[in-house]
């Protein structure tokens, strides 16, 4: 009895599919936790651009705190800003860390920094 040659099977095994789904879900969960911190960082950058219009250090910090209240910024406040002058321009810089709990004792640490132009 001669059996015709079977074509090679193609596709993903069940175990491969489970691993791919688990990896995709993990990436989605981490992304869902990181995206809000990135949005908050963008709001901070916008707020320091507004704050650099102030002439004195307390004024810059007050402007930032008002913008932070409006944009719901909780990672830093006006007192965390480093305000200096470069010629006649006000330069505002900041740096902060954001820890995101992944699972158990594992955390993701993101270091954010920024500076006005």
DATAFEN-V571554 format. One record per residue. RES is the residue in three letters. PHI is phi in whole degrees, 0 to 359 (999 if undefined). Layout:
BEGIN
res: [RES:RES]
phi: [PHI:PHI]
END
This chain:
BEGIN
res: [UNK:UNK:UNK:UNK:UNK:UNK:UNK:UNK:UNK:UNK:UNK:UNK:UNK:UNK:UNK:UNK:UNK:UNK:UNK:UNK:UNK:UNK:UNK:UNK:UNK:UNK:UNK:UNK:UNK:UNK:UNK:UNK:UNK:UNK:UNK:UNK:UNK:UNK:UNK:UNK:UNK:UNK:UNK:UNK:UNK:UNK:UNK:UNK:UNK:UNK:UNK:UNK:UNK:UNK:UNK:UNK:UNK:UNK:UNK:UNK:UNK:UNK:UNK:UNK:UNK:UNK:UNK:UNK:UNK:UNK:UNK:UNK:UNK:UNK:UNK:UNK:UNK:UNK:UNK:UNK:UNK:UNK:UNK:UNK:UNK:UNK:UNK:UNK:UNK:UNK:UNK:UNK:UNK:UNK:UNK:UNK:UNK:UNK:UNK:UNK:UNK:UNK:UNK:UNK:UNK:UNK:UNK:UNK:UNK:UNK:UNK:UNK:UNK:UNK:UNK:UNK:UNK]
phi: [999:255:259:293:295:278:290:297:284:235:131:250:286:298:297:297:295:297:296:295:294:298:294:296:295:298:296:297:295:296:299:294:274:275:305:298:289:292:296:295:298:296:294:295:300:295:292:286:294:292:292:290:285:290:263:242:299:299:293:298:294:294:299:297:298:294:293:293:294:293:271:58:268:240:285:222:230:300:289:275:278:255:252:215:243:239:72:258:264:273:246:245:235:208:206:204:250:234:260:240:286:265:198:52:273:270:232:252:255:243:256:256:222:196:203:284:267]
END
